[in-house]
Amino acid sequence: MTFGSKSLALGIAATLLLSASPSWASAQTIPEANTAPNAEQRKEDKGHDGPFGHGHGRHHDEQHQLKRLQYVARYFDIKTEGKDSKQLYEEIQAAKKANPQKWEAFKAEHKAKFEERLKDAARYFGIATEGKSVEQLHKELKAAREKNPDKWRAYIMEKRAQFDADKGADQRRNDTDDKQKSTSKEGSAT
C-alpha cells in the first residue's frame, strides 16, 4: 500500500467512526418532549432585542439604517416624512448623481469628523497625533484599547454622557422653538 492510499483509507475510517453514534450516547439522550418547551421558553426570553438585551437585532439595524438615511436625506434637503428606507435610498442615490459636488463635500465633512474623533481619542490615551496618518492613529489607538480596556470603557461612557447631554439640550431647544412657532401661529390666527 502506498502512502496516498493509506491516508485515504485512514480518512475514510475516521469519517465512518465520527459519523456513527456510539451506543451509550443514544441511551442518554433527552426525550424530545422535555426539550421543546425549554427551547420555546428560551426564544421568548430573548425577545426582539436578542439574547443579551442590547437591542442589536434586525429591528434595531433597520431603525439605525433609517436614521442614517434620514440624516443624509436632510443634508440633500430631501423630505423624509412618511418614507421608508428603500424610498429614501433611491432618492439619495438620485441626489448624489444630480449633485456630485455636494456628495463629495458630505464625504469630506464626515471624514474630517472621523479624523477629529480619532485625534480626540488618541489625546485621551496620551498618543501624539502630529504628523500621523489616519491609519497610523487608528492602529495605535487600537493597540492602546487592547492594552487598557477599562480606560477605553471609561472613555466611551464619557462620550455617551456628552452625547446624551447634547441630545437633551438639542431636544429642549427644539421644543422651545416649536412652542414659539405654535404661539406665533396662534397669535397670528386670532
C-alpha positions in Angstrom: 0.0 0.0 0.0 1.3 3.4 -0.9 1.3 6.5 1.3 -1.6 8.1 -0.6 -3.9 5.0 -0.4 -3.0 4.6 3.3 -4.1 8.2 4.1 -7.2 7.7 2.0 -8.1 4.6 4.0 -7.4 6.4 7.3 -9.6 9.3 6.2 -12.5 7.1 5.3 -12.1 5.1 8.5 -12.1 8.3 10.6 -15.2 9.6 8.8 -17.1 6.4 9.4 -16.1 6.4 13.1 -17.1 10.0 13.6 -20.4 9.7 11.7 -21.5 6.6 13.7 -23.1 7.4 17.1 -21.9 5.3 20.0 -24.4 3.0 21.6 -24.0 4.8 25.0 -25.0 8.2 23.5 -28.4 7.0 22.4 -29.3 5.8 25.9 -28.5 9.2 27.4 -30.4 11.4 25.0 -33.1 13.6 26.4 -36.6 12.9 25.2 -37.8 15.5 22.6 -41.0 16.3 24.6 -38.9 17.7 27.5 -36.7 19.9 25.4 -39.4 21.6 23.2 -40.9 23.8 26.0 -37.5 24.9 27.2 -36.3 25.8 23.7 -39.6 27.7 23.2 -39.2 29.5 26.5 -35.6 30.5 25.7 -36.8 32.0 22.4 -39.4 34.0 24.3 -36.9 35.2 26.8 -34.7 36.6 24.1 -37.4 38.9 22.7 -36.7 41.1 19.7 -33.6 42.5 21.2 -31.6 39.3 21.0 -30.3 37.1 23.8 -28.3 39.8 25.6 -30.9 42.6 25.5 -28.6 45.0 23.8 -31.1 45.9 21.0 -28.7 44.8 18.2 -31.2 42.7 16.4 -32.7 43.1 13.0 -35.3 45.6 14.2 -32.5 47.8 15.6 -30.4 47.6 12.5 -33.4 48.7 10.3 -34.1 51.6 12.6 -30.4 52.6 12.6 -30.3 52.4 8.8 -33.4 54.6 8.5 -31.9 57.2 10.8 -28.7 57.3 8.8 -30.6 57.6 5.6 -32.7 60.4 7.1 -29.6 62.2 8.1 -28.1 62.1 4.6 -31.5 63.0 3.1 -31.7 66.1 5.3 -28.2 67.1 4.0 -29.6 66.9 0.5 -32.8 68.7 1.5 -35.0 65.7 0.8 -38.2 65.4 2.8 -38.1 62.3 5.0 -41.6 62.2 6.5 -43.6 59.0 5.7 -40.8 57.5 3.6 -39.2 54.1 4.2 -35.6 53.1 3.8 -35.9 52.0 0.2 -37.6 55.2 -0.9 -35.0 57.4 0.9 -32.1 55.3 -0.5 -33.4 55.7 -4.1 -33.9 59.5 -3.6 -30.4 59.9 -2.1 -28.9 57.9 -5.0 -30.6 60.2 -7.4 -29.4 63.3 -5.5 -25.9 62.0 -5.4 -25.9 61.6 -9.2 -27.6 65.0 -9.7 -25.1 66.9 -7.4 -21.8 65.0 -7.1 -20.0 68.1 -5.7 -22.4 68.1 -2.7 -21.9 64.4 -2.2 -18.1 64.9 -2.2 -18.5 67.7 0.3 -20.6 65.5 2.5 -18.0 62.7 2.4 -15.1 65.2 3.1 -17.0 66.7 6.1 -17.6 63.3 7.6 -14.1 62.2 7.0 -12.9 65.3 8.9 -15.3 64.5 11.7 -14.0 60.9 11.9 -10.4 62.1 12.0 -11.3 64.6 14.8 -12.9 61.8 16.8 -9.7 59.6 16.3 -7.5 62.5 17.4 -9.7 63.2 20.5 -9.5 59.5 21.5 -5.7 59.5 20.9 -5.3 62.6 23.1 -7.3 60.8 25.8 -4.9 57.9 25.7 -1.9 60.2 25.5 -0.9 59.3 21.9 0.8 62.1 19.9 -1.2 63.0 16.8 1.1 65.3 15.0 2.3 64.1 11.5 0.4 60.8 11.7 -1.9 59.4 9.1 -5.4 58.2 10.0 -4.3 54.6 9.6 -1.4 55.1 12.0 -3.6 56.7 14.6 -6.2 54.0 14.2 -3.6 51.3 14.7 -2.0 53.0 17.7 -5.4 53.6 19.2 -6.5 50.0 18.7 -3.3 48.8 20.5 -4.0 51.2 23.4 -7.6 50.0 23.6 -6.5 46.4 23.8 -3.8 47.2 26.3 -6.2 49.1 28.6 -9.8 48.1 28.1 -11.0 49.7 31.3 -9.7 53.1 30.2 -11.4 52.6 26.8 -14.7 51.8 28.5 -14.4 54.9 30.6 -13.7 57.0 27.5 -16.8 55.5 25.7 -19.0 56.1 28.8 -17.8 59.7 28.9 -18.6 60.3 25.3 -22.0 58.7 25.6 -22.8 61.0 28.6 -21.7 64.0 26.5 -23.8 62.8 23.6 -26.9 62.3 25.8 -26.4 65.8 27.4 -26.0 67.4 23.9 -29.0 65.4 22.6 -31.1 66.6 25.6 -30.1 70.2 25.1 -30.9 70.0 21.4 -34.3 68.4 22.3 -35.1 71.2 24.7 -34.0 73.8 22.2 -36.3 72.2 19.5 -39.2 72.0 22.0 -38.7 75.7 22.8 -38.6 76.6 19.1 -41.7 74.5 18.4 -43.6 76.2 21.3 -42.6 79.7 20.0 -43.7 78.8 16.4 -47.1 77.4 17.7 -47.5 80.5 19.9 -46.8 82.8 17.0 -49.2 80.9 14.7 -51.9 81.1 17.3 -51.3 84.8 17.8 -51.5 85.5 14.0 -54.6 83.3 13.6 -56.7 85.5 16.1 
